[in-house]
Amino acid sequence: MQIRQADKHMQTSLRGIAKRAEISPKHRFGNLFSLLNEENLRWCFPQLNKKSAPGVDAVCYGTFEANLEENIQRIVEDHKGNRYKAKLVRRKYIPKAGGKKRPLGIPAIGDKVLQKAVALILSAIYEEDFLPCSHGYRRGKGPQRAALELSKTLHRGRFGWVVDADIKGFFNNMDHDWMMKMLEQRINDKRFLGLIRKWLKAGILEEDGQVKYPVTGTPQSGIISAVLANIYLHYVIDLWFEKVVKPRCRGEAMLMRFADDFVCAFRYHDDMKRFYDVLGKRLGKFTLELSSEKTSVIRFSRFQTEKSKVFTFLGFEYRWGLSRSGKPLVKMRTSKAKLQIALANIRKWIRVERNKHGTAVIMKKLRLKLLGHWNYYGVSGNIRMLKVYYFKVCRIVFKWLNRRSQRKSCNWHGFNEMLKHFQIPEPRIVGYWD
């Protein structure tokens, strides 16, 4: 019964905050710290990822849940009594394309509970401020929707040039002082802001045992990091583009952003050039820098489809082509790099799974993996790349299933029958323009 009361209290508070933020764009919210009470933290706990890795204290979701009341009470007493200290963030590196590694930060689960509550409050405030061009880490939005909207906008607009941009090491270089100044535009609660600063300054425990205390940045994958990143780039890029860049352009101009990856399109070359010439300075003001490897300027025009080049955004390649009726059409297809990464992941997965589980379990997992791929990359015009992926995945799975022993498990006819039996989904289109 207590959880139901907390549910009602927290959700009511968030709705009230969102309503006030909507009707009063300049209102600064106070007394937010009081929302971080036992009832609301208890309500936030089940929203955490149960399978997430533990932090430096090695406490997992199940262990924390076993003494939930005591743990929640201790957290509340500590932060109300000004005794709360953010634990070290455990660093973990995961492989990226090109042999590079992405640094992730894993907070302790007690910190995650508090961060979840703060993230919900911040989202309630800033969701009313965020512009339609912002798609990252927002409820009701996502990468596929951003990709489809970009395709639709480019197709219907009169654009001639595209700036495909990426910020170098964004999560490591976000300036703490600027972040706090931005938050102060909407928040007038020193204790609430102080809690966020503690997380920004929390030490990072590296894999080799060293502890580093960051001067800039926020741990990527931290619960609070996603909403802070969106707020930071809302002020750095979105508002600047909407209030300063667009009014000074002679022709159409648009921005589409997902986290630190964004695309801008312009009708005229001089508009594009003025923007690109000052973009680096704008980012530099906030201690950010463009990635020279991932940023490009290309010709992209419906009136010169044969001269238009290709760019990538959120795993898709965009290019001008012709429809069946011979009219210009923006076409999307899976980028070659993402296709190779997806196939490499399948190889890695099946080599491990083939000796751990039976065929039925493997096929069930394969079905889910293919459904996930179709649900994201299954956009209109991409059926050929879906078929390429499906064909190569089948070859990989067939090969490694037959390597479980010296005797082959099946031939191609038997394998195809197996695919039908376990209802392995074939390529299909699921995403269309609205």
N, C-alpha and C positions, 0 to 999 in steps of 0.2 A: 504493500500500500504506500510505503514511503517513496518508492521509485515512481509510482504514478503521480504522486503529488509533486515530486521534483520535475518530472516530465512536463507537467502543466506549468509549473513556475518558470522553468528555464525557457521553454518555448514561448510563453507569454512575454517574458522579458525581451527575448530576441525580436519578437514581432513588434513590440513597442519601440525598441531601438531602431529597427528598420523604418518604421513609420515616421519617427521623428527625423531620421536622417533624410528621408524623402522630402518632407515638407519644409525642412530647414537646412539647406545645403551648407550653411556656415555655422551651424550649431556645434559647439564643443561639448562632448559628453563627459560628465563627471560621475563620481560614485560607482564606477564600473568594478572596482576592486571588491565591493560587497557581494557581487554576483559569484565570486569564487568561494562559495560555501560548500558544506558537506553534501547537501542535497543535490546541488548542481554538478559537483564533481562526480558523485555517484551515478548521475544520469549520463555523464560524458564517457565514463569508463567503458561501457559495452560498445561504444562506437569506435574504439581502437581496433587495430588489426590484431586478431588473436594469434596469427602466425608470424608476426614480426619478430625479428631477432632481439634478444635482450641487450640492455645497455651494459655499462661498466660494472654494475652491481650484480650482473648475471641473473637478475630476477625476471622471469618470463611472465606472460599474461596469467597463466594458470596459478602460479605461485602467489602473485599479487592478489588474485581474486580470492584465494583461499582465506586471506585475512583482510578482505576488502574494507570492512568498517574501520578496523584499527589503522590501516594504511592511509585511508582517506582522512581520518581524524588527525593523524600525525601531520599530514601535509598542510591541512587547514590551520592547525595550531601553529605550525612553523612560519607560514607566510603571514599570518595575522600578528604574530609576535615578533616579526622582523628577524626571524632566525632562519628563514628559508635560504638555502644556497643551491644553485643549480649544479647538479653532478656533472662530471666530465662527460663529454660526448665521445662515444667510441667510433673511431674512424674505420671504415671498411672500403676497400677499392674493388670495383667491379670492372671487367674488361669492356672496352669500347671498340668500335671499328678502327682499323688502322694500327692495332696493337697498343693503343693508349688505354688508360684506366680512368674511370670516373670515381672521384672521392665522395663517399656518402657519409653522413653523420647519423649515428644511432643514439638518441637520448635514452636515459633510464626511464622505465615505465612510469614512475611517479611523476617525472617531469612531463611525460607525454600527456598524462591526465590533465595537468594544469594547462599545458599548451593547447590541448583540444578545446578547453573551455574558452581560453583567450582567443583562439582562432575563430571560434563561432561568433564571438562578440565582434571581433574586427570585421568578419565577413558581413554581419548584419549591418554594420555602419557603412562599409565601403562598397557593398554591392549596389547601393543607390548612387554612388559616385562613379563607379567604373563605366567606361564607354563601351558601346557595342563592338568596337574593334578588338577588345580584349577578350580572349577565349580561354586562357590558361587557368586551371585550378578554380573554376567557377561552376557552381551547381547549374545543371541544365545546359552546359556547354561542354565542349571537348574538342580533341584534335580533328576527328573526322568532320564534325560540323564546321570547324574553322576552314578546313581544306575545301569542303564543298562550297561554302559561302565565298571563299576567294575565287574559285572557279566561276561561280555565277556572276560575281561582281566584275571580274575581268572580261567575261563574255559580253555582258550587257553595257559596260562602260566604253568610253572613247579614250582608251589609254594607249600610249605609245612606248613607254619606258617603265622598266621594273627595277627596283633596288631590292635585292634579296640579301638581307642583313642578319648577322648573328653576333651577339656580344661575347667577347672572349672572357672566359672564366667568371661569368656574372656572379654566381653564388659565393665566389671567393673574394670578390672585390667591391661588393656593396658597402658603401660608407656608413658607418654606425651613426655618426652625428647627423648626417643628412636624413637617415632613416627616422631618427627621433624627431627632427624638425618637421618632417612630413606627418608623422603621427600626431604631433601637437596641433596640427591644423584642425583635427577633428576630436581630439581627446584632451580633456582637462582633468586628469587624475594622475598625480605624480607617482603614487604607489603602483598603479596599473602599468604606467610607462616604465617604472623602475624594474618591474618584473621582466618586461620584454628586454630591457638592456642587460639584465643578468644573463639571459639566454644568449644574447649576441656575444657577450664577453666570456661565456663558459669555455673552459679549457677543453682541448681536443686530445684524446689519448690515441696516438698513432699506433699502427700495427707493431712497430718495433719497440713500444713501451715508452717512447718519449711523449711528453705533454707540451703542447703548444697553446699559447693564449692569443687568439686572433685579434688583430687590430681592425680588420675589415671582414666583411662577409657574414654569411649565415650557413650552417650546415645543410647541404643539399639532402633532401628526403626527410628533414625534420618537420614535424606537424606544423609548427608555426612558420617555417621557412616559406612555404608556398604562398600564403596570404601576404606575408611581408614582401616577398618578391613582386607580387602583383601591385601592391601599394607603391613600392619604390618606382617601378616602371610606369605606373599610372601618371606619376608626376614628371618623371624624366622624359618619357616619350609620348604617351597618349595625349595628355593635355597640351603639351607643346605643339604637337602636330596639328591638333584640332584648333587651337587658339592662335597659333603663330604661323605655322607653315601653310595651311590651307588658305587662309584669307589672303596670302601674298602670291598665290599661284594664279596664272592667267587661265588655266584650264582645270579639268577635273584632277583630283588627287585623292588617294585613299590609302589607309593603313589597315593591315591585318596582323595581329600579334598573338602569339601563343608562348607565354613565358618570355624567355630572352631571344626567341626566334621570331623575326618579323619581316613582312614584305610591304613595300610601298610602291604604288603605281602612279604615274603622272602622264598627262596627255602630251605635254610639251617638254622638249629636251632642256630648255633653259630653266624650267621649274625644277626638273629633276636634278640638274647640275647645282643649282643654288642650295637645294636641300642637302645633297651629298657633300658639298663643300663645307657645310656647317655641322653636319651630323657628328663628325668626330669631336669637334669642339664641344658640342652639347653634351655628349657622353663623358668627355674628359672632365667637365665641370663637376660631375658626380662620381669621379674616380673609375669610370668605365671606359672600355676600349673595344672598337670593332675587331672582329676576327678577320684578318686579311685572307685566310684560307677559305672561309665560308661566306664571305661577302662579295657580291658581284653586281654589276650594272649591265643590263641587257636590253636590247631592242625587243619589244613585245607588242605587236600591233595587228589588229584584225585587217588592216588595210595593206599590210605587207607580210602576209603569213609565210611566204617563202624565205624572207630575210629574218624573221623572228627566231630567236634562240630558245633554249630550254632552261628552266630553273627548277629547283626542288624546294618543297616546303612540306614539313610534317610527313616525310616518307613518300611523297608523291612527286612525280615529274609533271610539269605543266608545259604544254606546247600548243601552238596554233595548228589546226588542221582543217579539214573540210568534212562537213556532214555528208550524209548520203545524197542529200539534195544539192550538194555543191556549195553550201554556204559556210563561211568561216565559223569555227567552233573551237573553244578551248577544251583540249583533251587532257585527261588525267590518267596516269598509269603508275604502277608501283615503281619506285626508283630502283635502279640496278643495285645500288649499295644495300638498300633495305632488303631486297630479295636475297642477296647473298648472305646477309646476316641471319635472315629467317631460316634459310636452308642449313647454315652452319649450326644454328640452335637445334634444329631437328636431328642432325647427325650426332651432336653431343648428347642429346636426350636419349635417342634410341640405343646408342652404344652402352649407356648405363642401364636403361630399363630392360633390355632384352634378356638379361640374366637374373634380374630381380623379380620380375613378375611374369605371369602367364600371358598368353595371347589375348585373352578377353580383357584383362586390365590394360594392356598396352593399347588395344584398339579403342577402348573407352577414352583413354587420355588423348589418343590421336584425333578422335572425333572432336573433342573439346578444342584442341589446338587449331584444327582446320576451321571450326566454327568461328573462333576468335579472329582468324585471318580473314575469312569472308566478311565478317561483320565490320572490319575496319577497311580493308582494301577493296571490298566488293562494291565499287562505285561504277556508275554508268560509263562505259567506254573502256573499262579495264579488264574485260573478260579474258583477253588473250594472256595477260600476265598472270591471271588467276589460274588459267589452265597450265601455264608453264610451271608455276609453283606446285600445283597438284600432281602433275606428271613426275616432277623431280622428287617430291616427297614420297610418292609411291615407290619409286625406284630405290630410294634410300632405305625405307622401311623394309621392302622386300629383300634387299641385300643383307641387312643386319639380322633380320629374323632367320634367315637361312644360315647364319654364322653361329647360331647358338650351339650347334654340335656338328660333327663331321657329316651327319646325314641331313640333307635338305629338308626343311619343314614343309615347303610347298612349291609348286610351279606357278607360272603366271596365271593359268586358268584357275587354280585353287586359290591363289591370292585374290583375284578379282571376285570370286565367290565369297571369300572372307570379307571383303570390303562391303559387299551387298548385305551379308548377314549381320554385320555390326553397324549397318546404316551409316557408313562413313560418308559425309556430305560432299558432293561434287561442287565445283565452283559455281557461285551464283552471285547475282547483283542484289545488294540490299540497300544501297545508298543512292538517292536521287536528289536533284534540286527540289526545293519546296515550290 
